[in-house]
């Protein structure tokens, strides 16, 4: 199924995708830094990982809408 997007909507989704990717990357770095620090807050770490997973899901959905279907 192909979804036709207006140029304005495409630009909006691309900006959102870039923002989510940056947040995902920042969260990944924060998780790594927290893991190196002892002792660390396990609950905080779990919340960060859960947020990171939710971001990845949203990124995947946006990429699906933005990338055209390629039938090989």
Backbone as XML, in Angstrom:
<?xml version="1.0"?>
<chain id="A" units="angstrom">
  <residue number="1" name="UNK">
    <atom name="N" x="0.839" y="-1.168" z="0.000"/>
    <atom name="CA" x="0.000" y="0.000" z="0.000"/>
    <atom name="C" x="0.891" y="1.240" z="0.000"/>
  </residue>
  <residue number="2" name="UNK">
    <atom name="N" x="0.653" y="2.139" z="-0.931"/>
    <atom name="CA" x="1.428" y="3.359" z="-1.049"/>
    <atom name="C" x="0.629" y="4.529" z="-0.499"/>
  </residue>
  <residue number="3" name="UNK">
    <atom name="N" x="1.253" y="5.295" z="0.353"/>
    <atom name="CA" x="0.610" y="6.456" z="0.939"/>
    <atom name="C" x="1.221" y="7.695" z="0.299"/>
  </residue>
  <residue number="4" name="UNK">
    <atom name="N" x="0.382" y="8.523" z="-0.306"/>
    <atom name="CA" x="0.849" y="9.752" z="-0.943"/>
    <atom name="C" x="0.855" y="10.867" z="0.100"/>
  </residue>
  <residue number="5" name="UNK">
    <atom name="N" x="2.007" y="11.507" z="0.257"/>
    <atom name="CA" x="2.147" y="12.593" z="1.216"/>
    <atom name="C" x="2.395" y="13.904" z="0.484"/>
  </residue>
  <residue number="6" name="UNK">
    <atom name="N" x="1.792" y="14.968" z="0.972"/>
    <atom name="CA" x="2.081" y="16.282" z="0.421"/>
    <atom name="C" x="3.510" y="16.653" z="0.821"/>
  </residue>
  <residue number="7" name="UNK">
    <atom name="N" x="4.086" y="17.599" z="0.097"/>
    <atom name="CA" x="5.451" y="18.024" z="0.414"/>
    <atom name="C" x="5.536" y="18.585" z="1.831"/>
  </residue>
  <residue number="8" name="UNK">
    <atom name="N" x="4.496" y="19.305" z="2.236"/>
    <atom name="CA" x="4.471" y="19.892" z="3.573"/>
    <atom name="C" x="4.417" y="18.802" z="4.644"/>
  </residue>
  <residue number="9" name="UNK">
    <atom name="N" x="3.562" y="17.815" z="4.435"/>
    <atom name="CA" x="3.425" y="16.706" z="5.399"/>
    <atom name="C" x="4.709" y="15.880" z="5.445"/>
  </residue>
  <residue number="10" name="UNK">
    <atom name="N" x="5.327" y="15.644" z="4.270"/>
    <atom name="CA" x="6.585" y="14.897" z="4.216"/>
    <atom name="C" x="7.666" y="15.620" z="5.013"/>
  </residue>
  <residue number="11" name="UNK">
    <atom name="N" x="7.764" y="16.930" z="4.821"/>
    <atom name="CA" x="8.773" y="17.723" z="5.535"/>
    <atom name="C" x="8.517" y="17.671" z="7.043"/>
  </residue>
  <residue number="12" name="UNK">
    <atom name="N" x="7.248" y="17.734" z="7.433"/>
    <atom name="CA" x="6.884" y="17.659" z="8.844"/>
    <atom name="C" x="7.286" y="16.309" z="9.437"/>
  </residue>
  <residue number="13" name="UNK">
    <atom name="N" x="7.014" y="15.229" z="8.714"/>
    <atom name="CA" x="7.365" y="13.888" z="9.194"/>
    <atom name="C" x="8.878" y="13.694" z="9.243"/>
  </residue>
  <residue number="14" name="UNK">
    <atom name="N" x="9.591" y="14.242" z="8.257"/>
    <atom name="CA" x="11.055" y="14.123" z="8.247"/>
    <atom name="C" x="11.669" y="14.878" z="9.419"/>
  </residue>
  <residue number="15" name="UNK">
    <atom name="N" x="11.115" y="16.042" z="9.744"/>
    <atom name="CA" x="11.609" y="16.808" z="10.892"/>
    <atom name="C" x="11.345" y="16.046" z="12.188"/>
  </residue>
  <residue number="16" name="UNK">
    <atom name="N" x="10.165" y="15.462" z="12.289"/>
    <atom name="CA" x="9.805" y="14.664" z="13.478"/>
    <atom name="C" x="10.726" y="13.452" z="13.604"/>
  </residue>
  <residue number="17" name="UNK">
    <atom name="N" x="11.012" y="12.806" z="12.477"/>
    <atom name="CA" x="11.893" y="11.643" z="12.466"/>
    <atom name="C" x="13.290" y="12.031" z="12.944"/>
  </residue>
  <residue number="18" name="UNK">
    <atom name="N" x="13.808" y="13.138" z="12.442"/>
    <atom name="CA" x="15.142" y="13.591" z="12.848"/>
    <atom name="C" x="15.175" y="13.894" z="14.349"/>
  </residue>
  <residue number="19" name="UNK">
    <atom name="N" x="14.122" y="14.511" z="14.844"/>
    <atom name="CA" x="14.029" y="14.831" z="16.269"/>
    <atom name="C" x="14.012" y="13.562" z="17.118"/>
  </residue>
  <residue number="20" name="UNK">
    <atom name="N" x="13.226" y="12.581" z="16.702"/>
    <atom name="CA" x="13.147" y="11.320" z="17.435"/>
    <atom name="C" x="14.477" y="10.576" z="17.407"/>
  </residue>
  <residue number="21" name="UNK">
    <atom name="N" x="15.149" y="10.584" z="16.261"/>
    <atom name="CA" x="16.436" y="9.904" z="16.152"/>
    <atom name="C" x="17.465" y="10.548" z="17.072"/>
  </residue>
  <residue number="22" name="UNK">
    <atom name="N" x="17.435" y="11.870" z="17.157"/>
    <atom name="CA" x="18.363" y="12.574" z="18.037"/>
    <atom name="C" x="18.066" y="12.249" z="19.504"/>
  </residue>
  <residue number="23" name="UNK">
    <atom name="N" x="16.786" y="12.243" z="19.859"/>
    <atom name="CA" x="16.403" y="11.901" z="21.234"/>
    <atom name="C" x="16.806" y="10.470" z="21.565"/>
  </residue>
  <residue number="24" name="UNK">
    <atom name="N" x="16.641" y="9.561" z="20.616"/>
    <atom name="CA" x="17.013" y="8.156" z="20.806"/>
    <atom name="C" x="18.517" y="8.043" z="21.044"/>
  </residue>
  <residue number="25" name="UNK">
    <atom name="N" x="19.291" y="8.764" z="20.252"/>
    <atom name="CA" x="20.744" y="8.740" z="20.396"/>
    <atom name="C" x="21.169" y="9.323" z="21.748"/>
  </residue>
  <residue number="26" name="UNK">
    <atom name="N" x="20.563" y="10.435" z="22.133"/>
    <atom name="CA" x="20.884" y="11.048" z="23.427"/>
    <atom name="C" x="20.536" y="10.113" z="24.581"/>
  </residue>
  <residue number="27" name="UNK">
    <atom name="N" x="19.399" y="9.465" z="24.470"/>
    <atom name="CA" x="18.970" y="8.537" z="25.511"/>
    <atom name="C" x="19.915" y="7.342" z="25.601"/>
  </residue>
  <residue number="28" name="UNK">
    <atom name="N" x="20.386" y="6.868" z="24.456"/>
    <atom name="CA" x="21.344" y="5.764" z="24.428"/>
    <atom name="C" x="22.621" y="6.147" z="25.175"/>
  </residue>
  <residue number="29" name="UNK">
    <atom name="N" x="23.094" y="7.355" z="24.943"/>
    <atom name="CA" x="24.298" y="7.833" z="25.627"/>
    <atom name="C" x="24.057" y="7.997" z="27.126"/>
  </residue>
  <residue number="30" name="UNK">
    <atom name="N" x="22.876" y="8.491" z="27.491"/>
    <atom name="CA" x="22.548" y="8.667" z="28.899"/>
    <atom name="C" x="22.455" y="7.321" z="29.623"/>
  </residue>
  <residue number="31" name="UNK">
    <atom name="N" x="21.890" y="6.334" z="28.944"/>
    <atom name="CA" x="21.798" y="4.988" z="29.521"/>
    <atom name="C" x="23.188" y="4.411" z="29.742"/>
  </residue>
  <residue number="32" name="UNK">
    <atom name="N" x="24.057" y="4.585" z="28.764"/>
    <atom name="CA" x="25.426" y="4.080" z="28.890"/>
    <atom name="C" x="26.151" y="4.770" z="30.044"/>
  </residue>
  <residue number="33" name="UNK">
    <atom name="N" x="25.976" y="6.075" z="30.166"/>
    <atom name="CA" x="26.635" y="6.823" z="31.243"/>
    <atom name="C" x="26.088" y="6.407" z="32.608"/>
  </residue>
  <residue number="34" name="UNK">
    <atom name="N" x="24.794" y="6.194" z="32.696"/>
    <atom name="CA" x="24.186" y="5.778" z="33.956"/>
    <atom name="C" x="24.658" y="4.382" z="34.356"/>
  </residue>
  <residue number="35" name="UNK">
    <atom name="N" x="24.816" y="3.508" z="33.373"/>
    <atom name="CA" x="25.268" y="2.148" z="33.643"/>
    <atom name="C" x="26.691" y="2.082" z="34.152"/>
  </residue>
  <residue number="36" name="UNK">
    <atom name="N" x="27.511" y="3.077" z="33.781"/>
    <atom name="CA" x="28.904" y="3.108" z="34.218"/>
    <atom name="C" x="29.034" y="3.626" z="35.649"/>
  </residue>
  <residue number="37" name="UNK">
    <atom name="N" x="28.015" y="4.363" z="36.079"/>
    <atom name="CA" x="28.036" y="4.972" z="37.402"/>
    <atom name="C" x="27.492" y="3.976" z="38.430"/>
  </residue>
  <residue number="38" name="UNK">
    <atom name="N" x="28.238" y="3.797" z="39.506"/>
    <atom name="CA" x="27.768" y="2.869" z="40.541"/>
    <atom name="C" x="27.619" y="3.630" z="41.837"/>
  </residue>
  <residue number="39" name="UNK">
    <atom name="N" x="26.648" y="3.412" z="42.624"/>
    <atom name="CA" x="25.433" y="2.667" z="42.286"/>
    <atom name="C" x="24.514" y="3.549" z="41.439"/>
  </residue>
  <residue number="40" name="UNK">
    <atom name="N" x="23.665" y="2.924" z="40.663"/>
    <atom name="CA" x="22.743" y="3.675" z="39.824"/>
    <atom name="C" x="21.312" y="3.303" z="40.164"/>
  </residue>
  <residue number="41" name="UNK">
    <atom name="N" x="20.414" y="4.161" z="39.772"/>
    <atom name="CA" x="19.000" y="3.993" z="40.068"/>
    <atom name="C" x="18.400" y="3.023" z="39.044"/>
  </residue>
  <residue number="42" name="UNK">
    <atom name="N" x="18.078" y="1.833" z="39.480"/>
    <atom name="CA" x="17.548" y="0.787" z="38.590"/>
    <atom name="C" x="16.222" y="1.208" z="37.958"/>
  </residue>
  <residue number="43" name="UNK">
    <atom name="N" x="15.366" y="1.862" z="38.744"/>
    <atom name="CA" x="14.068" y="2.307" z="38.221"/>
    <atom name="C" x="14.252" y="3.348" z="37.121"/>
  </residue>
  <residue number="44" name="UNK">
    <atom name="N" x="15.159" y="4.273" z="37.340"/>
    <atom name="CA" x="15.443" y="5.291" z="36.326"/>
    <atom name="C" x="15.972" y="4.639" z="35.047"/>
  </residue>
  <residue number="45" name="UNK">
    <atom name="N" x="16.849" y="3.671" z="35.204"/>
    <atom name="CA" x="17.407" y="2.967" z="34.053"/>
    <atom name="C" x="16.313" y="2.227" z="33.278"/>
  </residue>
  <residue number="46" name="UNK">
    <atom name="N" x="15.405" y="1.569" z="33.977"/>
    <atom name="CA" x="14.308" y="0.865" z="33.319"/>
    <atom name="C" x="13.413" y="1.828" z="32.551"/>
  </residue>
  <residue number="47" name="UNK">
    <atom name="N" x="13.121" y="2.976" z="33.143"/>
    <atom name="CA" x="12.283" y="3.976" z="32.471"/>
    <atom name="C" x="12.956" y="4.511" z="31.216"/>
  </residue>
  <residue number="48" name="UNK">
    <atom name="N" x="14.242" y="4.734" z="31.304"/>
    <atom name="CA" x="14.983" y="5.238" z="30.150"/>
    <atom name="C" x="14.981" y="4.208" z="29.017"/>
  </residue>
  <residue number="49" name="UNK">
    <atom name="N" x="15.179" y="2.948" z="29.374"/>
    <atom name="CA" x="15.179" y="1.892" z="28.365"/>
    <atom name="C" x="13.799" y="1.736" z="27.728"/>
  </residue>
  <residue number="50" name="UNK">
    <atom name="N" x="12.760" y="1.866" z="28.534"/>
    <atom name="CA" x="11.396" y="1.766" z="28.014"/>
    <atom name="C" x="11.111" y="2.919" z="27.048"/>
  </residue>
  <residue number="51" name="UNK">
    <atom name="N" x="11.542" y="4.120" z="27.411"/>
    <atom name="CA" x="11.366" y="5.290" z="26.538"/>
    <atom name="C" x="12.146" y="5.103" z="25.237"/>
  </residue>
  <residue number="52" name="UNK">
    <atom name="N" x="13.350" y="4.562" z="25.345"/>
    <atom name="CA" x="14.175" y="4.326" z="24.163"/>
    <atom name="C" x="13.485" y="3.342" z="23.216"/>
  </residue>
  <residue number="53" name="UNK">
    <atom name="N" x="12.895" y="2.306" z="23.755"/>
    <atom name="CA" x="12.183" y="1.327" z="22.938"/>
    <atom name="C" x="10.961" y="1.960" z="22.266"/>
  </residue>
  <residue number="54" name="UNK">
    <atom name="N" x="10.230" y="2.793" z="23.001"/>
    <atom name="CA" x="9.070" y="3.478" z="22.424"/>
    <atom name="C" x="9.501" y="4.416" z="21.297"/>
  </residue>
  <residue number="55" name="UNK">
    <atom name="N" x="10.624" y="5.085" z="21.483"/>
    <atom name="CA" x="11.152" y="5.952" z="20.428"/>
    <atom name="C" x="11.494" y="5.145" z="19.183"/>
  </residue>
  <residue number="56" name="UNK">
    <atom name="N" x="12.127" y="4.003" z="19.391"/>
    <atom name="CA" x="12.510" y="3.152" z="18.256"/>
    <atom name="C" x="11.278" y="2.699" z="17.487"/>
  </residue>
  <residue number="57" name="UNK">
    <atom name="N" x="10.214" y="2.352" z="18.193"/>
    <atom name="CA" x="8.971" y="1.953" z="17.535"/>
    <atom name="C" x="8.404" y="3.093" z="16.696"/>
  </residue>
  <residue number="58" name="UNK">
    <atom name="N" x="8.400" y="4.299" z="17.255"/>
    <atom name="CA" x="7.868" y="5.447" z="16.525"/>
    <atom name="C" x="8.746" y="5.790" z="15.324"/>
  </residue>
  <residue number="59" name="UNK">
    <atom name="N" x="10.052" y="5.668" z="15.482"/>
    <atom name="CA" x="10.983" y="5.912" z="14.378"/>
    <atom name="C" x="10.707" y="4.928" z="13.239"/>
  </residue>
  <residue number="60" name="UNK">
    <atom name="N" x="10.520" y="3.670" z="13.579"/>
    <atom name="CA" x="10.238" y="2.637" z="12.578"/>
    <atom name="C" x="8.954" y="2.944" z="11.821"/>
  </residue>
  <residue number="61" name="UNK">
    <atom name="N" x="7.920" y="3.386" z="12.519"/>
    <atom name="CA" x="6.653" y="3.724" z="11.872"/>
    <atom name="C" x="6.819" y="4.896" z="10.908"/>
  </residue>
  <residue number="62" name="UNK">
    <atom name="N" x="7.543" y="5.920" z="11.340"/>
    <atom name="CA" x="7.749" y="7.077" z="10.474"/>
    <atom name="C" x="8.568" y="6.699" z="9.243"/>
  </residue>
  <residue number="63" name="UNK">
    <atom name="N" x="9.583" y="5.875" z="9.431"/>
    <atom name="CA" x="10.395" y="5.435" z="8.296"/>
    <atom name="C" x="9.541" y="4.656" z="7.298"/>
  </residue>
  <residue number="64" name="UNK">
    <atom name="N" x="8.599" y="3.873" z="7.793"/>
    <atom name="CA" x="7.699" y="3.119" z="6.935"/>
    <atom name="C" x="6.892" y="4.061" z="6.038"/>
  </residue>
  <residue number="65" name="UNK">
    <atom name="N" x="6.388" y="5.138" z="6.640"/>
    <atom name="CA" x="5.579" y="6.085" z="5.867"/>
    <atom name="C" x="6.414" y="6.888" z="4.887"/>
  </residue>
  <residue number="66" name="UNK">
    <atom name="N" x="7.668" y="7.160" z="5.240"/>
    <atom name="CA" x="8.503" y="8.031" z="4.416"/>
    <atom name="C" x="9.223" y="7.287" z="3.292"/>
  </residue>
  <residue number="67" name="UNK">
    <atom name="N" x="9.550" y="6.025" z="3.509"/>
    <atom name="CA" x="10.273" y="5.271" z="2.492"/>
    <atom name="C" x="9.299" y="4.606" z="1.527"/>
  </residue>
  <residue number="68" name="UNK">
    <atom name="N" x="9.553" y="4.748" z="0.247"/>
    <atom name="CA" x="8.634" y="4.148" z="-0.722"/>
    <atom name="C" x="8.748" y="2.620" z="-0.718"/>
  </residue>
  <residue number="69" name="UNK">
    <atom name="N" x="7.630" y="1.985" z="-1.058"/>
    <atom name="CA" x="7.642" y="0.528" z="-1.204"/>
    <atom name="C" x="8.445" y="0.157" z="-2.437"/>
  </residue>
  <residue number="70" name="UNK">
    <atom name="N" x="9.332" y="-0.782" z="-2.284"/>
    <atom name="CA" x="10.139" y="-1.262" z="-3.408"/>
    <atom name="C" x="9.802" y="-2.719" z="-3.620"/>
  </residue>
  <residue number="71" name="UNK">
    <atom name="N" x="9.233" y="-3.000" z="-4.757"/>
    <atom name="CA" x="8.891" y="-4.365" z="-5.089"/>
    <atom name="C" x="9.999" y="-4.935" z="-5.966"/>
  </residue>
  <residue number="72" name="UNK">
    <atom name="N" x="10.659" y="-5.958" z="-5.452"/>
    <atom name="CA" x="11.803" y="-6.537" z="-6.171"/>
    <atom name="C" x="11.332" y="-7.610" z="-7.111"/>
  </residue>
</chain>
